[in-house]
Amino acid sequence: MDSLNPAPADPLLGLMLAARADERPGKTDLGVGIYKTEAGDTPVLRAVKEAERRLLETETTKAYEGPHGNPLFCEAIGELTLGGLGDRHTAFTTPGGCGALFIGMQAAKLASPDARLFLSDPSWPNHEGIAAALGIETVFYPYVGDRTGAPDMDLVLKGLEGARAGDILLLQGACHNPTGTDFSAEQWVRLAEEVEKRGLLPFVDTAYQGFARGLEEDGANVKAFLERIPEAILTYSCSKNFGLYRERTGALIIQAPGAKAKDAVATQTAALVRASYSMPPSHGAAIVATILNDAELRRSWEEELGQMRGRLNGLREGFASALVRATNDDSLSRIAEEKGMFSQLPIEAEDTLVLQREKGIYMPGSGRVNIAGLKEDRLGELAADLASYLVR
Ligand SMILES: Cc1ncc(COP(=O)(O)O)c(C=O)c1O
């Protein structure tokens, strides 16, 4: 081990710790992507508490569940994402969305050992990190014309011109891209055509179903996309929409071109799971399965999810108008149209450090902010602090 040098610090986790350690009462943490209330808390959802109470009373064993984890959970996530698992699908309970990314990426590499990962710019550092850990080369494709705004399909397709058959195309479900902008229904259709034309393996990362418009609305484009193409990998996180962050609850769903290929990929992926964490944790998945299979708990969960969505959309409206007022720049009104927890501010990396030092405002160097970290009663003040640093 003498030959090892320390790993570079994870910038996002470093930012989270720095914000926590800052004792200034007016600090604003717009860094790591977790939902927060106006008071800055990330509470346990009521439906989760009730499901846990029931599980505590009824659970009769802690015996192993096997590499696929909880079948009721897998079916319930299959229902939420695809309208139901078919005979071409195999599903795994995973330790969070990141566990699904890690195993799914390994399965993709097994199917196509020379595959490269085509990743949007911007994306999340962990996509690149997981690919690097597995020895998969990353190629970035442009997503937006400048650092903000909606996805530009001409640029995306140009960026995919060098993609070869078997390469992995990473796409992101509703609210997942750090810009807070998603592909439109038409753009998803165009992407399906491109995937077919080039023989790519689409890999769709989803973690925010329900944060943009509603559960069904947010899942519709990915569902229609998967119906159009023969094979794909889908990763799902329950960290955000069920608030289960530390329980590490996610799913990996693999869609094979036929039943025979499904059996092969299911057993190969089970072997990958067995060779890493062996079997997934059960508690979070049991909570989700309990909620989704009980009408009353599901209604309560959807209500709270709706409240989270409503708070985010309300904050977006207030923040966008405060920024437009403070900067006289109408282009920032786009923040009200964007969806989910993230938007990207037009700011230089070095200025994010100045804001951190002088005003206690925390965001990564990319200017990607967590809308849930905003405080409704301080939007004007924050916009005024940011105004002179925003690049126009
Ligand atoms: C790229 C990416 N996708 C999905 C997730 C979902 O999170 P989790 O693993 O907590 O379910 C994360 C969180 O770090 C992530 O970085």
The ligand as a Tripos MOL2 file, in Angstrom:
@<TRIPOS>MOLECULE
LIG
   16    16     1     0     0
SMALL
NO_CHARGES

@<TRIPOS>ATOM
      1 C1        -25.3960    9.5720  -11.1250 C.3       1 LIG1
      2 C2        -26.2990    9.2260  -10.0150 C.ar      1 LIG1
      3 N1        -27.4340    8.5650  -10.2940 N.ar      1 LIG1
      4 C3        -28.2910    8.2050   -9.3110 C.ar      1 LIG1
      5 C4        -28.0320    8.5170   -7.9910 C.ar      1 LIG1
      6 C5        -29.0400    8.0220   -7.0140 C.3       1 LIG1
      7 O1        -28.7060    7.9900   -5.7310 O.3       1 LIG1
      8 P1        -28.6800    6.7590   -4.7180 P.3       1 LIG1
      9 O2        -27.5220    5.8890   -5.0360 O.co2     1 LIG1
     10 O3        -28.5610    7.4430   -3.4250 O.co2     1 LIG1
     11 O4        -29.9870    6.0250   -4.8640 O.co2     1 LIG1
     12 C6        -26.8640    9.2550   -7.6630 C.ar      1 LIG1
     13 C7        -26.5230    9.6710   -6.2940 C.2       1 LIG1
     14 O5        -25.3820    9.8460   -5.9100 O.2       1 LIG1
     15 C8        -25.9560    9.5740   -8.7120 C.ar      1 LIG1
     16 O6        -24.7960   10.2200   -8.4730 O.3       1 LIG1
@<TRIPOS>BOND
     1     1     2 1
     2     2     3 ar
     3     2    15 ar
     4     3     4 ar
     5     4     5 ar
     6     5     6 1
     7     5    12 ar
     8     6     7 1
     9     7     8 1
    10     8     9 2
    11     8    10 1
    12     8    11 1
    13    12    13 1
    14    12    15 ar
    15    13    14 2
    16    15    16 1
@<TRIPOS>SUBSTRUCTURE
     1 LIG1         1 GROUP 0 **** ****
